[in-house]
Amino acid sequence: MPQSRKRHGHHEYRKPSDIPGKQRTKGRATWAILFGVFGLLVGFFAAGDNYIVLAVGTLLGTIIGYMIGRNMEKEASH
């Protein structure tokens, strides 16, 4: 059994990330909030006071922002 856990062949080896974990979660949240607000504004200007359209626009914007933030973090770690 190898004594060093930093060896590539060891099953518990994990490559350290260039971006700290706290910053990664902030990136996802930041993009989700940014796109959520953008989706809310687009829904407001497109449909006015229709609350269903506002909710759907905000939800779609938040999901898209989260996916973009997650993809950016994944690409930055490589």
C-alpha positions in Angstrom: 0.0 0.0 0.0 1.5 3.4 -0.9 2.3 5.7 1.9 1.9 8.9 -0.1 -1.6 9.9 -0.8 -0.5 12.5 -3.4 0.6 10.0 -5.9 -1.5 9.8 -9.0 -2.1 6.0 -8.7 -3.6 6.3 -5.3 -7.4 6.1 -5.2 -7.8 9.1 -2.9 -5.7 11.4 -5.0 -7.4 14.7 -5.8 -5.9 17.4 -7.9 -6.0 20.7 -6.1 -8.1 23.3 -7.8 -6.8 26.7 -8.9 -10.0 28.4 -7.7 -10.9 28.1 -4.0 -14.2 26.4 -3.1 -15.7 29.5 -1.6 -15.0 31.5 -4.7 -16.5 28.8 -7.0 -19.9 28.9 -5.2 -19.9 32.6 -5.3 -19.4 32.5 -9.1 -22.5 30.3 -9.5 -24.6 32.4 -7.2 -23.4 35.7 -8.9 -24.3 34.5 -12.4 -27.6 33.0 -11.3 -28.6 36.3 -9.6 -27.4 38.4 -12.5 -29.3 36.4 -15.1 -32.3 36.1 -12.8 -32.6 39.9 -12.6 -32.1 40.2 -16.3 -34.9 37.6 -16.9 -37.1 39.5 -14.6 -36.5 42.8 -16.5 -37.1 41.1 -19.9 -40.3 39.6 -18.6 -41.4 43.0 -17.2 -40.8 44.9 -20.4 -42.3 42.2 -22.5 -45.5 41.4 -20.6 -45.9 44.2 -18.0 -47.7 43.2 -14.8 -48.3 39.6 -15.8 -46.9 37.8 -12.8 -46.7 34.4 -14.4 -44.4 35.7 -17.2 -42.3 37.5 -14.6 -41.9 34.3 -12.5 -41.1 32.2 -15.6 -38.6 34.8 -16.9 -36.8 35.0 -13.5 -36.7 31.2 -13.1 -35.3 30.6 -16.6 -32.8 33.4 -16.1 -31.7 31.9 -12.8 -31.3 28.4 -14.3 -29.3 29.7 -17.3 -27.1 31.8 -15.1 -26.4 28.9 -12.7 -25.5 26.7 -15.7 -23.2 29.3 -17.2 -21.5 29.9 -13.8 -21.0 26.2 -13.3 -19.5 25.8 -16.8 -17.2 28.7 -16.3 -15.9 27.2 -13.0 -15.4 23.8 -14.6 -13.4 25.3 -17.5 -11.4 27.5 -15.1 -10.3 24.4 -13.1 -8.7 22.7 -16.1 
